[in-house]
């Protein structure tokens, strides 16, 4: 007897397929910082601004405080790249020297905000319970007060001056840092690797330093860069109001105030520090976004 012909199916039989991963290529991938041209350009611009501010006495030989009644309100030229102000002072020299003061106060204010903010956020998010309750309620109270008003209150209490301005802005920024760090820690502390670390007997300090801090690096870098940007803006705002540096001292916010009355007659007095202030804050935010993309393991391309 011959073999019977096999039955041919008009449609292929369905086959079982492995479930598709929600991540492309099977797992989350980090975006390298070198693939972000905006972040690279912003970092180069910030480095140039910092270098120019630190080496201002070497780049310009003109004294930023020197007055010249014969050179009042001159427009930008080869002799004065950014023009002169009401007292004949060179705006370009004041711009470079003013960057040292503005950026220095902003970095000090960021340091004042980040150190206690990260510590309190870790304490509240990791332990929970009554430390979390107390810290969260104090944070809520601080967040009800307007940011600039709280900084003004601290400066009014301590007195005007660059250090007091940095303390006022830093203390006013602690609440935001605590909220962001606390939320990031709460999202990490229940992960399996944290439970495994507890099971093998790791101390709380080791868990925080080796397992929690590296995994909240992305949000921490974001809030750090945001704090630097906000600090630069608020330092300039307080000096614009006249509660920071002494009159005549070169500083970006104070220069904006000096050119306020001559915005039509001599717009370059305010345009130079205003433009540099805007570009600096924008560059800080773009660098923060690039660092977040490069360090956060939960982001995918």
Buried (B, 14 or more C-beta within 10 A) or exposed (E): EEEEEEEEEEEEEEEEEEEEEEEEEEEBEBBEBEEBEEBBBBBEBBEEBBEBBBEBEEBBEBEBEEBBEEBBBBEBEEEBBBBBBBBBBBBBBBBBBBBBBBBBBBBBBBEBBBEBBBBBBBBBBBBBEEBBEEBBEBBEEBBEEEBBEBBBBBBEEEEBBBEBBBBBBBBBBBBBBBBBBBBBBBBBBEEEEBEEBBEEEBEEEEBBEEBBBEBBBBBBBBBBBBBBBBBBBBBBBBBBBEBBBEEBBBBBBBBBBBBEEBEEEBBBBBBBBBEBBEBBBBBBBBBBBBBBBBBBEEBBE
